[in-house]
Amino acid sequence: MIGGPLFGTDGVRGIPGEGALKPGAVRALAYHAARVLLERQGVRINGSAPLIAVGRDTRGSGPSLLRCLISGFSAAGVRVADLGVIPTPAVSYLAPRLGCFAGVAISASHNPAEYNGIKFFDGAGYKIGPDLEREIEQRMTRPPERRRPNFHLRPSSTFRQDAAAIYMDFLKSAFPATRDLDGVRLVVDCANGAAAAFAPKLFAGLGAEVFAIGVAPNGRNINAGCGATATEALRREVKRRRAHAGLALDGDADRALICDERGRLLDGDALIAAAAARLLRRGGLKGGKVAVTVMSNYGLLAYLRELGVDAVTTSVGDRHVTEAIEKQGLSLGGENSGHIVFRDFAPTGDGMLTGLQTFAAWRESGKPMSALGRLYTATPQVLRAIRVKGKPPIAAMSRTSAAIAAAVKRLEGRGRVFVRYSGTEPVLRVLVEGPRAAENRKIADLIAQIYQSETGAGKEKRG
């Protein structure tokens, strides 16, 4: 039995060997998840065992978690198609194409190397929803079954050597056949993660001269001072190499940020703007809408309105964006963190796919990459990230709640204040957006200070 919540905003996440990521807990998770997914999708075990695709990033804890998952899946009568080290979006893409009833990615995405996680996809490649997560969690927390699963069965798994080639062929096909990257000097930062063996080859194959960084994973350096969460190295390298652009991926390559030729960053909002304008010109912006989250910049929303495009606003999390896309039949959505969903190609965010679509828009424009970063004027934002030991309800904290309410009133009609706990890290995020950067900083710092005073929370991480 497992006490407390199991699933967060993006699968099961934590420190391997602790809590929900203890070996026994992981085996039990695999067993119960397999049974729930089989039942919900109407898959019966007749003859050969059903297949589940499993891929992982470069964290040192990945192989041991994989062994525990294989043990649990085998106990449930399921065979594993081992995809090896591969981006998380590749698991989403490959699961249905390999005839699997589900997929699993072993990754903690953008988190530091000491974390890891387990993300589940259904047979169509979508992240499983809260209802399935709740059912799995209920089975994990109920008393043991009379007939306990046999985790000592011979593990049933097969390494799919063709997985990488199938995925790479898909990515290549997503770039316009009439375009290439000949003559482009491109820096690619793979965050010492799952894309290290993929992204440099992909963009070099399209003609770019690639300068790759973050491509020496050792199990301990994923996302460490590199990738989409630490873009300083990318920006320096772009300027040093006099490159035309740079691409930063996170550890499992489901998000991307772009750097222009001047070393300036284009965040997810800027990439959404470029993609929306391109799809609108090509008649491919389904529904005339784009799904974004509450974290998206006011400037982006104003730009979309100028284009005649409506914004469908969701809660934070790429799963919420995907749900909005599916519900309204849209072709584009994303987060300012760089999770972008190009639904005509894939059901989930894919960092390399985002890079391809952004580079297509750039090459079609005939302008420098920096021009894509000037499509709209961003409203100044300040983001503070405070490390926390626990996550007490903010509404129950009188001084913090009062500070937030005062800030909201102060910025009413001019901006906004958004305070929330991260769903994947022990962090409180404070976002303040308004017309004056200095005012935003003052408000964000005050809220952070009051929260820290009221809770005794740890040091702040500047965002």
NUZAKE-676757 format. One record per residue (C-alpha): x, y, z. Coordinates in steps of 0.5 Angstrom, whole numbers, plus 2048, in hexadecimal, padded with zeros to 3 digits. Example, Ala and Ser with C-alpha at 12.3 -4.5 7.8 and 13.67 -1.06 7.14 Angstrom:
BEGIN
   X   Y   Z
 819 7F7 810
 81B 7FE 80E
END
This chain:
BEGIN
   X   Y   Z
 800 800 800
 802 807 7FF
 800 80D 803
 7FF 814 800
 7FE 816 7F9
 801 812 7F4
 801 816 7ED
 803 81E 7ED
 801 822 7E7
 806 81E 7E2
 806 817 7E5
 809 814 7EB
 80F 818 7ED
 814 818 7F2
 81B 815 7F5
 81C 80E 7F3
 81D 80A 7F9
 818 80E 7FD
 810 80E 7FD
 80D 80C 7F7
 813 80B 7F3
 816 805 7F8
 817 7FF 7F4
 811 7FB 7F7
 80C 801 7F6
 80F 802 7EF
 80D 7FA 7ED
 806 7FB 7F0
 805 801 7EC
 807 7FE 7E6
 802 7F8 7E8
 7FC 7FC 7E9
 7FD 801 7E4
 7FE 7FB 7DF
 7F7 7F8 7E1
 7F3 7FF 7E1
 7F6 801 7DA
 7F4 7FA 7D8
 7ED 7FA 7DB
 7EB 801 7D9
 7EE 800 7D1
 7EA 7F9 7D1
 7F1 7F5 7CF
 7F0 7EE 7D1
 7F6 7E9 7D2
 7F5 7E4 7CD
 7FB 7E0 7CB
 801 7E5 7CA
 801 7EA 7D0
 800 7F1 7CE
 805 7F6 7CD
 807 7FC 7D1
 80D 801 7CE
 812 804 7D3
 817 809 7D2
 81B 80D 7D7
 820 813 7D7
 827 813 7D9
 827 813 7E1
 82B 80E 7E4
 825 80C 7E8
 821 80A 7E2
 824 803 7E1
 822 801 7E8
 81B 804 7E7
 81A 800 7E0
 81C 7F9 7E3
 816 7FB 7E9
 811 7FD 7E4
 813 7F7 7DF
 812 7F2 7E5
 80B 7F5 7E7
 809 7F5 7E0
 80B 7EE 7DF
 807 7EC 7E5
 801 7EF 7E2
 802 7EB 7DC
 804 7F0 7D7
 80B 7F1 7D3
 80F 7F7 7D3
 812 7FA 7CC
 818 7FD 7CF
 819 803 7CB
 820 805 7CF
 822 80C 7D0
 81D 810 7CC
 819 817 7CC
 813 816 7D0
 80F 819 7CA
 812 813 7C6
 80E 80E 7CB
 808 812 7C9
 809 811 7C2
 80B 80A 7C2
 806 807 7C6
 801 806 7C2
 805 805 7BC
 808 7FF 7BF
 802 7FC 7C1
 802 7FE 7C8
 7FC 7FF 7CD
 800 804 7D1
 807 807 7D1
 80B 809 7D7
 811 80F 7D8
 816 80E 7DD
 818 815 7DE
 817 81B 7E3
 817 820 7DD
 81B 827 7DF
 81C 825 7E6
 823 824 7E9
 826 81D 7E8
 825 81B 7EF
 81D 81A 7ED
 81A 815 7E9
 813 814 7E6
 80E 80F 7E3
 809 812 7DE
 804 80E 7DB
 801 80E 7D4
 7FB 80B 7D1
 7FA 807 7CB
 7F9 80D 7C6
 7FF 811 7C9
 7FC 815 7CE
 7FE 816 7D5
 7F9 813 7D9
 7F4 817 7DD
 7F2 818 7E4
 7EC 813 7E4
 7F1 80E 7E2
 7F7 810 7E7
 7F1 810 7ED
 7EF 809 7EB
 7F7 807 7EB
 7F8 80B 7F2
 7F2 807 7F5
 7F4 800 7F3
 7FB 802 7F6
 7F8 804 7FD
 7F3 7FF 7FE
 7F5 7F9 802
 7F9 7F3 7FE
 7F5 7EF 7FA
 7F4 7E8 7FC
 7F8 7E5 7F6
 7FE 7E9 7F6
 802 7EB 7F0
 808 7E7 7EF
 80E 7EB 7EE
 813 7E6 7ED
 810 7E3 7E6
 816 7E4 7E1
 816 7EB 7DE
 813 7EB 7D7
 816 7F1 7D3
 819 7F2 7CC
 81D 7F8 7CA
 81B 7FB 7C4
 821 7FD 7C0
 81C 800 7BA
 819 805 7BF
 81E 80B 7BE
 81E 80A 7B6
 816 80A 7B6
 816 810 7BA
 81B 814 7B7
 818 813 7B0
 811 816 7B3
 815 81C 7B5
 818 81D 7AE
 811 81C 7AB
 80F 822 7AF
 813 827 7AC
 811 82A 7A5
 814 826 79F
 815 82D 79C
 819 82F 7A1
 820 82E 7A4
 825 831 7A9
 82B 831 7A4
 830 837 7A6
 82D 837 7AD
 831 837 7B3
 82E 834 7B9
 82F 833 7C0
 82B 82D 7C3
 82B 82C 7CB
 829 825 7CD
 829 826 7D4
 82D 820 7D5
 827 81D 7D4
 823 818 7D0
 824 81C 7C9
 82B 81C 7C9
 82B 816 7C4
 826 819 7C0
 825 821 7BF
 82C 822 7BC
 82B 81C 7B7
 824 81F 7B5
 826 826 7B4
 82D 824 7B1
 829 820 7AC
 825 826 7AA
 82B 829 7A8
 82D 82D 7AE
 834 82E 7B1
 833 82C 7B8
 837 82E 7BE
 834 829 7C3
 835 82A 7CB
 832 826 7D1
 833 820 7CD
 837 81C 7D2
 832 819 7D7
 836 815 7DD
 82F 814 7E1
 830 81A 7E5
 831 820 7E1
 82A 820 7DE
 827 827 7DE
 82D 829 7E2
 82F 830 7DF
 82C 82F 7D8
 826 82E 7D4
 81F 831 7D4
 820 833 7DC
 827 836 7DC
 828 83A 7D5
 82E 83E 7D7
 833 839 7D3
 82E 838 7CD
 82E 840 7CC
 836 841 7CD
 837 83B 7C8
 833 83E 7C3
 836 845 7C4
 83D 841 7C4
 83C 83D 7BE
 838 843 7BA
 832 83E 7B9
 82C 840 7B6
 828 83D 7BB
 828 838 7C1
 823 833 7C4
 823 831 7CB
 81F 82A 7CD
 81E 828 7D4
 820 821 7D7
 81B 81D 7D4
 81A 821 7CE
 813 823 7CE
 814 82A 7CF
 818 82F 7CB
 81A 837 7CB
 81E 83A 7C5
 823 83F 7C5
 824 844 7C0
 82A 847 7BC
 82C 84C 7C2
 82B 847 7C7
 824 849 7CA
 81F 844 7CC
 819 843 7C8
 814 83F 7CE
 80E 83B 7CD
 80A 841 7CC
 80E 843 7C6
 80E 83D 7C3
 806 83C 7C3
 806 843 7C0
 80A 841 7BA
 807 83A 7B9
 800 83D 7BA
 801 843 7B4
 804 83D 7B0
 7FF 838 7B0
 7FA 83E 7AF
 7FD 840 7A9
 7FD 839 7A7
 7F6 838 7A8
 7F8 833 7AE
 7F6 836 7B4
 7F0 832 7B6
 7EA 835 7B9
 7ED 83C 7B9
 7F0 83B 7C0
 7F6 839 7C4
 7F6 836 7CB
 7FB 839 7D0
 7FB 839 7D7
 7FA 83E 7DD
 802 840 7DD
 802 842 7D5
 804 84A 7D5
 7FF 84F 7D4
 803 851 7CD
 802 84B 7CA
 7FA 84B 7CB
 7FA 852 7C8
 7FE 850 7C2
 7F9 84A 7C1
 7F3 84E 7C2
 7F6 853 7BC
 7F7 84D 7B8
 7EF 84B 7B9
 7F1 845 7BD
 7EE 843 7C4
 7F2 840 7CA
 7EF 83B 7CD
 7F2 83B 7D4
 7F3 835 7D9
 7F6 834 7DF
 7FE 832 7E0
 800 82C 7DD
 801 829 7D6
 7FC 824 7D7
 7F7 829 7D8
 7F9 82D 7D1
 7F8 826 7CE
 7F1 825 7D1
 7EF 82C 7CE
 7F2 82A 7C7
 7EE 824 7C7
 7E8 826 7CA
 7E7 82C 7C5
 7EB 829 7BF
 7F1 82E 7BF
 7F7 82D 7BB
 7FC 831 7C0
 7FD 832 7C7
 802 833 7CC
 806 836 7D3
 80B 83B 7D3
 80F 836 7D6
 810 833 7CF
 80B 82E 7CF
 808 82F 7C8
 803 82A 7C5
 803 829 7BE
 7FD 825 7BD
 7FD 824 7B6
 803 820 7B7
 803 81D 7BF
 7FE 81D 7C5
 804 81F 7CA
 809 825 7CA
 80F 823 7C6
 816 828 7C7
 819 825 7C0
 812 826 7BD
 811 82D 7C0
 818 82F 7BD
 817 82C 7B6
 810 830 7B6
 813 836 7B8
 819 836 7B3
 814 835 7AE
 811 83B 7B0
 817 83F 7B0
 81A 83C 7A9
 813 83E 7A6
 814 845 7A9
 81B 846 7A5
 81C 84B 7AB
 821 84A 7B1
 81F 845 7B7
 81E 84C 7BB
 818 84E 7B7
 814 848 7BA
 816 84B 7C1
 813 852 7BF
 80C 850 7BD
 809 853 7C3
 80B 857 7C9
 80B 853 7CF
 808 856 7D6
 80E 856 7DB
 80E 84F 7E0
 811 84E 7E6
 812 846 7E8
 814 844 7EF
 815 83D 7F1
 816 83B 7F8
 818 835 7FB
 813 832 800
 813 82C 805
 80C 82B 805
 806 82E 801
 801 831 806
 7FA 834 802
 7FC 83B 801
 7F5 83D 802
 7F6 83B 80A
 7FC 83F 80A
 7F9 846 80C
 7FF 84A 80B
 801 847 804
 7FA 847 802
 7F9 84F 804
 7FF 851 800
 7FD 84D 7FA
 7F6 851 7FB
 7F9 857 7FB
 7FE 856 7F5
 7F8 854 7F1
 7F4 85A 7F3
 7FA 85F 7F2
 7FB 85C 7EB
 7F3 85B 7E9
 7F2 85D 7E2
 7FA 85D 7E0
 7FC 857 7E2
 7FC 850 7E6
 7FF 84C 7EC
 7FF 845 7EC
 802 841 7F1
 802 839 7F1
 806 833 7F4
 809 82F 7EE
 806 828 7ED
 80D 825 7EC
 812 829 7F0
 812 82B 7F8
 811 832 7F5
 80C 838 7F6
 80C 83C 7F0
 80A 844 7F0
 809 847 7E9
 807 84E 7E9
 806 852 7E2
 805 859 7E1
 807 85F 7DD
 80D 861 7E1
 812 85C 7E3
 815 85F 7E9
 80E 85F 7EC
 80D 858 7EA
 814 856 7EE
 811 85A 7F4
 80B 856 7F4
 80E 84F 7F3
 813 851 7F8
 80E 853 7FD
 80A 84D 7FC
 810 848 7FD
 813 84B 803
 80C 84B 807
 80B 844 805
 812 842 807
 811 845 80D
 80A 842 80F
 80D 83B 80D
 814 83B 80E
 815 839 807
 81C 838 804
 820 83D 7FF
 81D 840 7F9
 81F 83E 7F2
 81F 844 7ED
 81A 842 7E7
END
